[in-house]
Structures are given as C-alpha cells and as structure tokens.
Amino acid sequence: MRPGFTIARTPSDHGSLTVRGEIDVCTAPDLRDGLRSAVHAVTRGTAVKVDLSAVSFIDSRGLTALVEAEAYASVRGIRLVFTEVPARITRLLTLTGLSQSRPEAS
C-alpha cells in the first residue's frame, strides 16, 4: 500500500468505509479488496457507504476498481453508496455512471 493511502472501516458500522489519499495503479487493488471485504461484512439488501471526502486523485485504474466493486456488490444484492464526494471526483463518477443511481447517504 502506498504511504498516505488508507481504507478504514468504521468500527461501529462494518458497512462504512473511509478512503484517504490517491487511488491509482498502485492502490486500486487495495481499494478493490477493501470494498469486497466490506460487501462480505453486510447482509443482502443493505448498503456499503464509501466516504471519499479525503480522496485527492483517481486515475483510470481507480475508476475501474470502483466500477468492478459496484458490479461485485450488485450481484450480491448490496448497494455501494459514495458519500462526501469532492467536486473534482463527482464528475468522474458521473461520467462512469457510478453516481447516477447512488443516492447520498445521510
């Protein structure tokens, strides 16, 4: 894992993650694995909330990891909900179709 990149699961809510740092070719596999682990920790019909407020950059490998994680979750009856998305990343999620059906979590 690259220094400055972390994925933290909220201790009180196994279905919530906070991602910090840059999501790129080096860190995308860690993100994918972290999201899969979170999907396995929740029950069908629920959501995994992914706080992206501290993400400073996403490259194409990072976007691919998010798309793959969303598909992985969807097949298992789980929704990925991206929260606290910075404006510069909102556009990327919109272009890839990840934000169109993902309501903001409260």
C-alpha positions in Angstrom: 0.0 0.0 0.0 1.3 3.5 -0.9 2.1 5.8 2.0 -0.8 8.2 2.6 -3.4 5.8 1.2 -5.7 4.2 3.7 -9.0 2.4 3.8 -10.6 2.5 7.2 -13.7 0.6 8.3 -15.9 2.5 10.7 -15.7 0.4 14.0 -19.4 0.9 14.8 -20.6 0.2 11.2 -18.9 -2.6 9.2 -20.8 -1.3 6.2 -19.0 2.1 6.2 -15.5 2.8 4.8 -13.4 5.9 4.6 -10.9 6.1 1.8 -7.9 8.6 2.0 -5.3 9.5 -0.5 -4.7 8.8 -4.2 -6.5 5.9 -5.9 -4.2 4.9 -8.7 -2.5 1.9 -10.3 -0.6 1.2 -7.1 -3.6 1.5 -4.7 -6.5 0.3 -6.8 -6.0 -3.3 -5.8 -6.1 -2.4 -2.1 -9.3 -0.4 -2.7 -10.9 -3.3 -4.6 -10.0 -5.8 -1.8 -11.3 -3.4 0.9 -14.6 -2.9 -0.9 -15.1 -6.6 -1.4 -14.4 -7.2 2.3 -17.0 -4.6 3.2 -19.5 -6.2 0.9 -19.0 -9.5 2.6 -19.5 -7.9 6.0 -23.0 -6.7 5.3 -26.3 -8.5 4.6 -28.1 -8.7 1.3 -30.4 -5.7 0.7 -28.2 -3.2 2.6 -25.6 -0.7 1.5 -21.9 -0.1 1.9 -21.2 3.6 2.4 -17.9 4.8 1.0 -16.7 8.2 2.2 -14.5 9.7 -0.5 -14.0 13.1 1.1 -10.3 12.6 1.6 -9.5 11.2 -1.8 -7.3 13.6 -3.7 -7.0 11.8 -7.0 -8.4 8.9 -9.0 -6.9 7.5 -12.2 -8.4 5.1 -14.7 -7.3 2.1 -12.6 -9.0 3.6 -9.6 -12.2 4.2 -11.5 -12.0 0.6 -12.8 -11.7 -0.6 -9.2 -14.9 1.3 -8.2 -16.8 0.0 -11.3 -15.8 -3.6 -10.5 -16.6 -3.2 -6.9 -20.1 -1.8 -7.7 -20.7 -4.8 -10.0 -19.5 -7.2 -7.4 -21.8 -5.7 -4.8 -24.8 -5.5 -7.1 -24.6 -9.2 -7.9 -24.7 -9.9 -4.2 -27.7 -7.6 -3.6 -25.6 -4.9 -1.9 -25.5 -1.2 -3.0 -22.4 0.9 -2.9 -23.2 4.5 -1.8 -20.5 7.1 -2.4 -20.7 9.9 0.2 -18.8 13.1 0.7 -17.5 13.1 -2.8 -15.3 16.0 -3.7 -16.5 18.0 -6.8 -13.5 17.0 -8.9 -14.3 13.3 -8.3 -18.1 13.8 -8.7 -17.6 14.5 -12.4 -15.6 11.3 -12.8 -18.2 9.2 -11.1 -20.9 10.8 -13.2 -19.1 10.1 -16.4 -18.7 6.4 -15.5 -22.3 6.1 -14.4 -21.4 5.4 -10.7 -23.2 8.5 -9.3 -26.4 8.4 -11.3 -28.2 5.8 -9.2 -26.3 6.3 -6.0 -28.2 8.5 -3.5 -26.2 10.4 -0.9 -26.3 8.7 2.5 -27.2 10.7 5.5 
